[in-house]
Amino acid sequence: DIMLDMKPWYQSKTVWGALIAMAAPLLRGAGLDLGGSDQAALADALVTLAGTFGGLLALYGRLTATKGVGG
């Protein structure tokens, strides 16, 4: 089965979940313990923030562009 719908990496809950899972032991060593539900909530929040940031960056880029878009 081929994935035809592509999205940027920063909009993937799987990517954020993996990054958080890798960071969790480091955070635990620093005294911050993230349980499974906390990790899932953090992944959801980061996907939302990344999508919002990406949209704002795209809007800023279009508004400040000096050349039109064409093909």
N, C-alpha and C positions, 0 to 999 in steps of 0.2 A: 504494500500500500504506500503510495507516494504522497508526501505532504505537498499540496499545491498552494495552500494559503500560508504565506510567510509573514513573519513579524520580526521586528528588531529584537535582539537578545534581551534588552533591558525590559521588555514587556512580557517576558516569560516567567511565570511563577516557578517553573521547574529550575531555571537558572538561578533565580534569587533564593529559592529553597536550598539548592546545592551550596551556594555561597554562604548562606547562613549556617547550614549544617557543618561546613568546614570551619567557620569562625566560632561556632558554639564552644568547642573545647578551649579555644584561646580565651574567650570571654569568661568561661568558667574558671580558668586559671587566674583571671584578673578579679574574680569575686562576683561575677554576674552570671547567674545560672538561668539559661533559657530552656524552659520545658518545651515539649512538642507543640502545644497549643500556642505558646508565645512565639515559637519559630514560625508557625503558619500565619499568625496575625502579622508578624513583622514582614514576612514575604509579601502578603497582600498589600500592606501599607507601602512597601518599597515599589511594587509594580504600579500602584496608583501614582506615587510621587514621580517615578521615572516617566510614566506616560504623560503626566501633566507637564513635567519639565521639557520633554521632547516636543510636545505641542507648542509650548511657549517659545522654545528655541526656533522651531520652524516658522512660527508667526513672526518673530523678531527678524529672522533672516529674510523673509519675504518682504517685510515692511522696510527694511534697510537696504534691500538689493538695489543696485544701480542699473541692472539689465533685466529685461523681460524674460519670461519663460516661453520657450517655443521648441518646435521639433523639426 
